[in-house]
Amino acid sequence: MQLHLKVPNMACSTCVESITKAVKTVDPTAIVQADTKTKLVQIETQAAEFAITEAITAAGYTVTGD
Ligand SMILES: [Cu+2]
């Protein structure tokens, strides 16, 4: 399943790293692609969307609708 999330406070590559790490705590096999310009995060994962969203939020980021 592919998730498309918007993370408005993702500003730089360190943010991308933190978000990727957070996602991988939920699903180590997840593939994360993030664009700091569009603030869009594409995640290929078998995990539930709410679990991914929760992990990103816990890492200090805001997830809004696509
Ligand atoms: Cu950053």
PDB file of the backbone (N, CA, C, O) and the ligand in Angstrom, with CONECT records:
HET     CU  A 101       1
ATOM      1  N   MET A   1       0.850  -1.182   0.000  1.00  0.00           N
ATOM      2  CA  MET A   1       0.000   0.000   0.000  1.00  0.00           C
ATOM      3  C   MET A   1       0.887   1.234   0.000  1.00  0.00           C
ATOM      4  O   MET A   1       1.917   1.271   0.673  1.00  0.00           O
ATOM      5  N   GLN A   2       0.478   2.242  -0.759  1.00  0.00           N
ATOM      6  CA  GLN A   2       1.252   3.470  -0.775  1.00  0.00           C
ATOM      7  C   GLN A   2       0.474   4.592  -0.102  1.00  0.00           C
ATOM      8  O   GLN A   2      -0.682   4.863  -0.426  1.00  0.00           O
ATOM      9  N   LEU A   3       1.152   5.236   0.848  1.00  0.00           N
ATOM     10  CA  LEU A   3       0.542   6.351   1.559  1.00  0.00           C
ATOM     11  C   LEU A   3       1.099   7.657   1.017  1.00  0.00           C
ATOM     12  O   LEU A   3       2.282   7.749   0.690  1.00  0.00           O
ATOM     13  N   HIS A   4       0.250   8.651   0.923  1.00  0.00           N
ATOM     14  CA  HIS A   4       0.674   9.992   0.547  1.00  0.00           C
ATOM     15  C   HIS A   4       0.314  10.910   1.700  1.00  0.00           C
ATOM     16  O   HIS A   4      -0.859  11.184   1.949  1.00  0.00           O
ATOM     17  N   LEU A   5       1.330  11.377   2.394  1.00  0.00           N
ATOM     18  CA  LEU A   5       1.084  12.239   3.536  1.00  0.00           C
ATOM     19  C   LEU A   5       1.711  13.607   3.294  1.00  0.00           C
ATOM     20  O   LEU A   5       2.702  13.742   2.575  1.00  0.00           O
ATOM     21  N   LYS A   6       1.109  14.610   3.909  1.00  0.00           N
ATOM     22  CA  LYS A   6       1.697  15.949   3.834  1.00  0.00           C
ATOM     23  C   LYS A   6       2.215  16.295   5.227  1.00  0.00           C
ATOM     24  O   LYS A   6       1.490  16.204   6.217  1.00  0.00           O
ATOM     25  N   VAL A   7       3.478  16.691   5.278  1.00  0.00           N
ATOM     26  CA  VAL A   7       4.109  17.047   6.548  1.00  0.00           C
ATOM     27  C   VAL A   7       4.651  18.477   6.417  1.00  0.00           C
ATOM     28  O   VAL A   7       5.800  18.683   6.024  1.00  0.00           O
ATOM     29  N   PRO A   8       3.805  19.459   6.751  1.00  0.00           N
ATOM     30  CA  PRO A   8       4.159  20.871   6.507  1.00  0.00           C
ATOM     31  C   PRO A   8       5.417  21.342   7.238  1.00  0.00           C
ATOM     32  O   PRO A   8       6.117  22.227   6.748  1.00  0.00           O
ATOM     33  N   ASN A   9       5.713  20.759   8.409  1.00  0.00           N
ATOM     34  CA  ASN A   9       6.894  21.240   9.146  1.00  0.00           C
ATOM     35  C   ASN A   9       8.145  20.399   8.881  1.00  0.00           C
ATOM     36  O   ASN A   9       9.081  20.396   9.681  1.00  0.00           O
ATOM     37  N   MET A  10       8.153  19.695   7.765  1.00  0.00           N
ATOM     38  CA  MET A  10       9.352  18.982   7.316  1.00  0.00           C
ATOM     39  C   MET A  10      10.176  19.969   6.480  1.00  0.00           C
ATOM     40  O   MET A  10       9.813  20.294   5.350  1.00  0.00           O
ATOM     41  N   ALA A  11      11.293  20.441   7.057  1.00  0.00           N
ATOM     42  CA  ALA A  11      12.007  21.548   6.427  1.00  0.00           C
ATOM     43  C   ALA A  11      13.302  21.173   5.710  1.00  0.00           C
ATOM     44  O   ALA A  11      13.662  21.800   4.714  1.00  0.00           O
ATOM     45  N   CYS A  12      13.998  20.162   6.206  1.00  0.00           N
ATOM     46  CA  CYS A  12      15.315  19.871   5.649  1.00  0.00           C
ATOM     47  C   CYS A  12      15.585  18.369   5.640  1.00  0.00           C
ATOM     48  O   CYS A  12      14.724  17.568   6.003  1.00  0.00           O
ATOM     49  N   SER A  13      16.796  18.002   5.220  1.00  0.00           N
ATOM     50  CA  SER A  13      17.123  16.580   5.112  1.00  0.00           C
ATOM     51  C   SER A  13      17.172  15.892   6.480  1.00  0.00           C
ATOM     52  O   SER A  13      16.965  14.682   6.573  1.00  0.00           O
ATOM     53  N   THR A  14      17.443  16.654   7.532  1.00  0.00           N
ATOM     54  CA  THR A  14      17.433  16.072   8.876  1.00  0.00           C
ATOM     55  C   THR A  14      16.005  15.674   9.262  1.00  0.00           C
ATOM     56  O   THR A  14      15.786  14.633   9.882  1.00  0.00           O
ATOM     57  N   CYS A  15      15.051  16.510   8.891  1.00  0.00           N
ATOM     58  CA  CYS A  15      13.640  16.185   9.115  1.00  0.00           C
ATOM     59  C   CYS A  15      13.286  14.900   8.379  1.00  0.00           C
ATOM     60  O   CYS A  15      12.638  14.011   8.931  1.00  0.00           O
ATOM     61  N   VAL A  16      13.720  14.815   7.125  1.00  0.00           N
ATOM     62  CA  VAL A  16      13.439  13.633   6.316  1.00  0.00           C
ATOM     63  C   VAL A  16      14.007  12.384   6.996  1.00  0.00           C
ATOM     64  O   VAL A  16      13.361  11.337   7.044  1.00  0.00           O
ATOM     65  N   GLU A  17      15.235  12.518   7.522  1.00  0.00           N
ATOM     66  CA  GLU A  17      15.868  11.400   8.222  1.00  0.00           C
ATOM     67  C   GLU A  17      15.057  10.980   9.439  1.00  0.00           C
ATOM     68  O   GLU A  17      14.819   9.792   9.657  1.00  0.00           O
ATOM     69  N   SER A  18      14.630  11.968  10.235  1.00  0.00           N
ATOM     70  CA  SER A  18      13.848  11.693  11.437  1.00  0.00           C
ATOM     71  C   SER A  18      12.536  11.010  11.088  1.00  0.00           C
ATOM     72  O   SER A  18      12.120  10.061  11.752  1.00  0.00           O
ATOM     73  N   ILE A  19      11.889  11.504  10.036  1.00  0.00           N
ATOM     74  CA  ILE A  19      10.612  10.939   9.617  1.00  0.00           C
ATOM     75  C   ILE A  19      10.806   9.513   9.107  1.00  0.00           C
ATOM     76  O   ILE A  19      10.027   8.615   9.427  1.00  0.00           O
ATOM     77  N   THR A  20      11.858   9.320   8.309  1.00  0.00           N
ATOM     78  CA  THR A  20      12.151   7.991   7.788  1.00  0.00           C
ATOM     79  C   THR A  20      12.404   7.007   8.920  1.00  0.00           C
ATOM     80  O   THR A  20      11.920   5.876   8.899  1.00  0.00           O
ATOM     81  N   LYS A  21      13.180   7.463   9.920  1.00  0.00           N
ATOM     82  CA  LYS A  21      13.487   6.626  11.073  1.00  0.00           C
ATOM     83  C   LYS A  21      12.207   6.252  11.826  1.00  0.00           C
ATOM     84  O   LYS A  21      12.011   5.104  12.224  1.00  0.00           O
ATOM     85  N   ALA A  22      11.350   7.250  12.008  1.00  0.00           N
ATOM     86  CA  ALA A  22      10.087   7.033  12.724  1.00  0.00           C
ATOM     87  C   ALA A  22       9.216   6.006  11.995  1.00  0.00           C
ATOM     88  O   ALA A  22       8.621   5.125  12.614  1.00  0.00           O
ATOM     89  N   VAL A  23       9.157   6.140  10.675  1.00  0.00           N
ATOM     90  CA  VAL A  23       8.363   5.207   9.875  1.00  0.00           C
ATOM     91  C   VAL A  23       8.935   3.796   9.993  1.00  0.00           C
ATOM     92  O   VAL A  23       8.191   2.822  10.113  1.00  0.00           O
ATOM     93  N   LYS A  24      10.262   3.698   9.958  1.00  0.00           N
ATOM     94  CA  LYS A  24      10.901   2.395   9.991  1.00  0.00           C
ATOM     95  C   LYS A  24      10.825   1.705  11.355  1.00  0.00           C
ATOM     96  O   LYS A  24      11.060   0.500  11.450  1.00  0.00           O
ATOM     97  N   THR A  25      10.498   2.456  12.411  1.00  0.00           N
ATOM     98  CA  THR A  25      10.263   1.796  13.698  1.00  0.00           C
ATOM     99  C   THR A  25       8.950   1.016  13.636  1.00  0.00           C
ATOM    100  O   THR A  25       8.772   0.015  14.329  1.00  0.00           O
ATOM    101  N   VAL A  26       8.041   1.495  12.795  1.00  0.00           N
ATOM    102  CA  VAL A  26       6.749   0.814  12.626  1.00  0.00           C
ATOM    103  C   VAL A  26       6.875  -0.318  11.604  1.00  0.00           C
ATOM    104  O   VAL A  26       6.384  -1.426  11.823  1.00  0.00           O
ATOM    105  N   ASP A  27       7.536  -0.022  10.491  1.00  0.00           N
ATOM    106  CA  ASP A  27       7.723  -0.995   9.422  1.00  0.00           C
ATOM    107  C   ASP A  27       9.147  -0.868   8.861  1.00  0.00           C
ATOM    108  O   ASP A  27       9.415   0.002   8.032  1.00  0.00           O
ATOM    109  N   PRO A  28      10.054  -1.735   9.316  1.00  0.00           N
ATOM    110  CA  PRO A  28      11.459  -1.661   8.881  1.00  0.00           C
ATOM    111  C   PRO A  28      11.647  -1.803   7.377  1.00  0.00           C
ATOM    112  O   PRO A  28      12.675  -1.388   6.843  1.00  0.00           O
ATOM    113  N   THR A  29      10.680  -2.377   6.695  1.00  0.00           N
ATOM    114  CA  THR A  29      10.805  -2.583   5.249  1.00  0.00           C
ATOM    115  C   THR A  29      10.175  -1.443   4.441  1.00  0.00           C
ATOM    116  O   THR A  29      10.170  -1.477   3.210  1.00  0.00           O
ATOM    117  N   ALA A  30       9.659  -0.461   5.125  1.00  0.00           N
ATOM    118  CA  ALA A  30       8.988   0.645   4.440  1.00  0.00           C
ATOM    119  C   ALA A  30       9.961   1.410   3.547  1.00  0.00           C
ATOM    120  O   ALA A  30      11.142   1.562   3.861  1.00  0.00           O
ATOM    121  N   ILE A  31       9.427   1.884   2.428  1.00  0.00           N
ATOM    122  CA  ILE A  31      10.223   2.724   1.529  1.00  0.00           C
ATOM    123  C   ILE A  31       9.655   4.139   1.628  1.00  0.00           C
ATOM    124  O   ILE A  31       8.483   4.384   1.343  1.00  0.00           O
ATOM    125  N   VAL A  32      10.527   5.058   2.041  1.00  0.00           N
ATOM    126  CA  VAL A  32      10.078   6.429   2.278  1.00  0.00           C
ATOM    127  C   VAL A  32      10.706   7.371   1.270  1.00  0.00           C
ATOM    128  O   VAL A  32      11.924   7.381   1.090  1.00  0.00           O
ATOM    129  N   GLN A  33       9.878   8.157   0.617  1.00  0.00           N
ATOM    130  CA  GLN A  33      10.376   9.195  -0.287  1.00  0.00           C
ATOM    131  C   GLN A  33       9.756  10.509   0.147  1.00  0.00           C
ATOM    132  O   GLN A  33       8.534  10.633   0.226  1.00  0.00           O
ATOM    133  N   ALA A  34      10.598  11.482   0.426  1.00  0.00           N
ATOM    134  CA  ALA A  34      10.091  12.749   0.927  1.00  0.00           C
ATOM    135  C   ALA A  34      10.661  13.913   0.136  1.00  0.00           C
ATOM    136  O   ALA A  34      11.822  13.900  -0.273  1.00  0.00           O
ATOM    137  N   ASP A  35       9.822  14.918  -0.072  1.00  0.00           N
ATOM    138  CA  ASP A  35      10.233  16.115  -0.796  1.00  0.00           C
ATOM    139  C   ASP A  35      10.010  17.314   0.113  1.00  0.00           C
ATOM    140  O   ASP A  35       8.874  17.660   0.439  1.00  0.00           O
ATOM    141  N   THR A  36      11.117  17.948   0.521  1.00  0.00           N
ATOM    142  CA  THR A  36      11.001  19.066   1.459  1.00  0.00           C
ATOM    143  C   THR A  36      10.378  20.301   0.801  1.00  0.00           C
ATOM    144  O   THR A  36       9.910  21.201   1.497  1.00  0.00           O
ATOM    145  N   LYS A  37      10.368  20.347  -0.517  1.00  0.00           N
ATOM    146  CA  LYS A  37       9.778  21.507  -1.209  1.00  0.00           C
ATOM    147  C   LYS A  37       8.264  21.404  -1.231  1.00  0.00           C
ATOM    148  O   LYS A  37       7.570  22.373  -0.924  1.00  0.00           O
ATOM    149  N   THR A  38       7.747  20.238  -1.592  1.00  0.00           N
ATOM    150  CA  THR A  38       6.295  20.064  -1.653  1.00  0.00           C
ATOM    151  C   THR A  38       5.724  19.609  -0.324  1.00  0.00           C
ATOM    152  O   THR A  38       4.508  19.619  -0.135  1.00  0.00           O
ATOM    153  N   LYS A  39       6.599  19.206   0.610  1.00  0.00           N
ATOM    154  CA  LYS A  39       6.209  18.700   1.942  1.00  0.00           C
ATOM    155  C   LYS A  39       5.473  17.365   1.856  1.00  0.00           C
ATOM    156  O   LYS A  39       4.801  16.950   2.800  1.00  0.00           O
ATOM    157  N   LEU A  40       5.609  16.707   0.721  1.00  0.00           N
ATOM    158  CA  LEU A  40       4.916  15.434   0.551  1.00  0.00           C
ATOM    159  C   LEU A  40       5.820  14.263   0.901  1.00  0.00           C
ATOM    160  O   LEU A  40       7.003  14.241   0.561  1.00  0.00           O
ATOM    161  N   VAL A  41       5.232  13.289   1.591  1.00  0.00           N
ATOM    162  CA  VAL A  41       5.957  12.081   1.958  1.00  0.00           C
ATOM    163  C   VAL A  41       5.198  10.894   1.377  1.00  0.00           C
ATOM    164  O   VAL A  41       4.024  10.677   1.677  1.00  0.00           O
ATOM    165  N   GLN A  42       5.893  10.135   0.543  1.00  0.00           N
ATOM    166  CA  GLN A  42       5.317   8.924  -0.033  1.00  0.00           C
ATOM    167  C   GLN A  42       5.918   7.737   0.692  1.00  0.00           C
ATOM    168  O   GLN A  42       7.137   7.607   0.798  1.00  0.00           O
ATOM    169  N   ILE A  43       5.049   6.875   1.189  1.00  0.00           N
ATOM    170  CA  ILE A  43       5.522   5.727   1.944  1.00  0.00           C
ATOM    171  C   ILE A  43       4.914   4.456   1.382  1.00  0.00           C
ATOM    172  O   ILE A  43       3.694   4.314   1.299  1.00  0.00           O
ATOM    173  N   GLU A  44       5.790   3.532   0.995  1.00  0.00           N
ATOM    174  CA  GLU A  44       5.347   2.217   0.546  1.00  0.00           C
ATOM    175  C   GLU A  44       5.471   1.292   1.746  1.00  0.00           C
ATOM    176  O   GLU A  44       6.577   1.002   2.204  1.00  0.00           O
ATOM    177  N   THR A  45       4.339   0.831   2.253  1.00  0.00           N
ATOM    178  CA  THR A  45       4.361   0.061   3.498  1.00  0.00           C
ATOM    179  C   THR A  45       3.180  -0.893   3.608  1.00  0.00           C
ATOM    180  O   THR A  45       2.144  -0.715   2.969  1.00  0.00           O
ATOM    181  N   GLN A  46       3.373  -1.914   4.443  1.00  0.00           N
ATOM    182  CA  GLN A  46       2.281  -2.838   4.746  1.00  0.00           C
ATOM    183  C   GLN A  46       1.596  -2.438   6.051  1.00  0.00           C
ATOM    184  O   GLN A  46       0.563  -3.004   6.411  1.00  0.00           O
ATOM    185  N   ALA A  47       2.170  -1.461   6.760  1.00  0.00           N
ATOM    186  CA  ALA A  47       1.619  -1.038   8.045  1.00  0.00           C
ATOM    187  C   ALA A  47       0.388  -0.163   7.838  1.00  0.00           C
ATOM    188  O   ALA A  47       0.186   0.413   6.769  1.00  0.00           O
ATOM    189  N   ALA A  48      -0.427  -0.078   8.881  1.00  0.00           N
ATOM    190  CA  ALA A  48      -1.642   0.734   8.823  1.00  0.00           C
ATOM    191  C   ALA A  48      -1.288   2.219   8.812  1.00  0.00           C
ATOM    192  O   ALA A  48      -0.318   2.647   9.437  1.00  0.00           O
ATOM    193  N   GLU A  49      -2.091   2.988   8.092  1.00  0.00           N
ATOM    194  CA  GLU A  49      -1.824   4.425   7.962  1.00  0.00           C
ATOM    195  C   GLU A  49      -1.787   5.120   9.324  1.00  0.00           C
ATOM    196  O   GLU A  49      -0.946   5.986   9.563  1.00  0.00           O
ATOM    197  N   PHE A  50      -2.709   4.731  10.220  1.00  0.00           N
ATOM    198  CA  PHE A  50      -2.758   5.426  11.526  1.00  0.00           C
ATOM    199  C   PHE A  50      -1.490   5.173  12.333  1.00  0.00           C
ATOM    200  O   PHE A  50      -1.050   6.045  13.082  1.00  0.00           O
ATOM    201  N   ALA A  51      -0.898   3.985  12.187  1.00  0.00           N
ATOM    202  CA  ALA A  51       0.328   3.655  12.927  1.00  0.00           C
ATOM    203  C   ALA A  51       1.490   4.496  12.419  1.00  0.00           C
ATOM    204  O   ALA A  51       2.311   4.979  13.199  1.00  0.00           O
ATOM    205  N   ILE A  52       1.549   4.664  11.105  1.00  0.00           N
ATOM    206  CA  ILE A  52       2.593   5.485  10.486  1.00  0.00           C
ATOM    207  C   ILE A  52       2.424   6.943  10.895  1.00  0.00           C
ATOM    208  O   ILE A  52       3.383   7.606  11.291  1.00  0.00           O
ATOM    209  N   THR A  53       1.199   7.431  10.793  1.00  0.00           N
ATOM    210  CA  THR A  53       0.886   8.817  11.161  1.00  0.00           C
ATOM    211  C   THR A  53       1.256   9.091  12.609  1.00  0.00           C
ATOM    212  O   THR A  53       1.824  10.132  12.938  1.00  0.00           O
ATOM    213  N   GLU A  54       0.919   8.126  13.476  1.00  0.00           N
ATOM    214  CA  GLU A  54       1.199   8.259  14.901  1.00  0.00           C
ATOM    215  C   GLU A  54       2.711   8.357  15.154  1.00  0.00           C
ATOM    216  O   GLU A  54       3.158   9.177  15.956  1.00  0.00           O
ATOM    217  N   ALA A  55       3.482   7.525  14.474  1.00  0.00           N
ATOM    218  CA  ALA A  55       4.944   7.520  14.643  1.00  0.00           C
ATOM    219  C   ALA A  55       5.554   8.839  14.187  1.00  0.00           C
ATOM    220  O   ALA A  55       6.458   9.372  14.831  1.00  0.00           O
ATOM    221  N   ILE A  56       5.052   9.359  13.071  1.00  0.00           N
ATOM    222  CA  ILE A  56       5.570  10.639  12.562  1.00  0.00           C
ATOM    223  C   ILE A  56       5.211  11.770  13.519  1.00  0.00           C
ATOM    224  O   ILE A  56       6.027  12.654  13.779  1.00  0.00           O
ATOM    225  N   THR A  57       4.000  11.738  14.036  1.00  0.00           N
ATOM    226  CA  THR A  57       3.552  12.739  15.001  1.00  0.00           C
ATOM    227  C   THR A  57       4.384  12.670  16.269  1.00  0.00           C
ATOM    228  O   THR A  57       4.768  13.700  16.823  1.00  0.00           O
ATOM    229  N   ALA A  58       4.666  11.451  16.732  1.00  0.00           N
ATOM    230  CA  ALA A  58       5.461  11.263  17.948  1.00  0.00           C
ATOM    231  C   ALA A  58       6.880  11.785  17.774  1.00  0.00           C
ATOM    232  O   ALA A  58       7.535  12.157  18.748  1.00  0.00           O
ATOM    233  N   ALA A  59       7.359  11.811  16.518  1.00  0.00           N
ATOM    234  CA  ALA A  59       8.702  12.318  16.239  1.00  0.00           C
ATOM    235  C   ALA A  59       8.710  13.841  16.185  1.00  0.00           C
ATOM    236  O   ALA A  59       9.762  14.453  16.002  1.00  0.00           O
ATOM    237  N   GLY A  60       7.538  14.453  16.342  1.00  0.00           N
ATOM    238  CA  GLY A  60       7.464  15.903  16.416  1.00  0.00           C
ATOM    239  C   GLY A  60       7.004  16.600  15.140  1.00  0.00           C
ATOM    240  O   GLY A  60       7.176  17.809  14.985  1.00  0.00           O
ATOM    241  N   TYR A  61       6.415  15.822  14.227  1.00  0.00           N
ATOM    242  CA  TYR A  61       5.972  16.403  12.968  1.00  0.00           C
ATOM    243  C   TYR A  61       4.455  16.372  12.852  1.00  0.00           C
ATOM    244  O   TYR A  61       3.771  15.573  13.491  1.00  0.00           O
ATOM    245  N   THR A  62       3.961  17.260  12.023  1.00  0.00           N
ATOM    246  CA  THR A  62       2.531  17.375  11.823  1.00  0.00           C
ATOM    247  C   THR A  62       2.147  16.697  10.512  1.00  0.00           C
ATOM    248  O   THR A  62       2.747  16.965   9.470  1.00  0.00           O
ATOM    249  N   VAL A  63       1.160  15.834  10.563  1.00  0.00           N
ATOM    250  CA  VAL A  63       0.681  15.182   9.359  1.00  0.00           C
ATOM    251  C   VAL A  63      -0.702  15.728   9.025  1.00  0.00           C
ATOM    252  O   VAL A  63      -1.626  15.656   9.835  1.00  0.00           O
ATOM    253  N   THR A  64      -0.827  16.272   7.822  1.00  0.00           N
ATOM    254  CA  THR A  64      -2.130  16.773   7.389  1.00  0.00           C
ATOM    255  C   THR A  64      -2.607  15.952   6.196  1.00  0.00           C
ATOM    256  O   THR A  64      -1.873  15.104   5.687  1.00  0.00           O
ATOM    257  N   GLY A  65      -3.818  16.201   5.758  1.00  0.00           N
ATOM    258  CA  GLY A  65      -4.369  15.462   4.636  1.00  0.00           C
ATOM    259  C   GLY A  65      -3.593  15.737   3.370  1.00  0.00           C
ATOM    260  O   GLY A  65      -2.890  16.744   3.288  1.00  0.00           O
ATOM    261  N   ASP A  66      -3.700  14.884   2.398  1.00  0.00           N
ATOM    262  CA  ASP A  66      -2.980  14.998   1.147  1.00  0.00           C
ATOM    263  C   ASP A  66      -3.495  16.208   0.350  1.00  0.00           C
ATOM    264  O   ASP A  66      -3.007  16.477  -0.748  1.00  0.00           O
TER     265      ASP A  66
HETATM  266 CU    CU A 101      14.844  19.677   9.361  1.00  0.00          CU2+
END
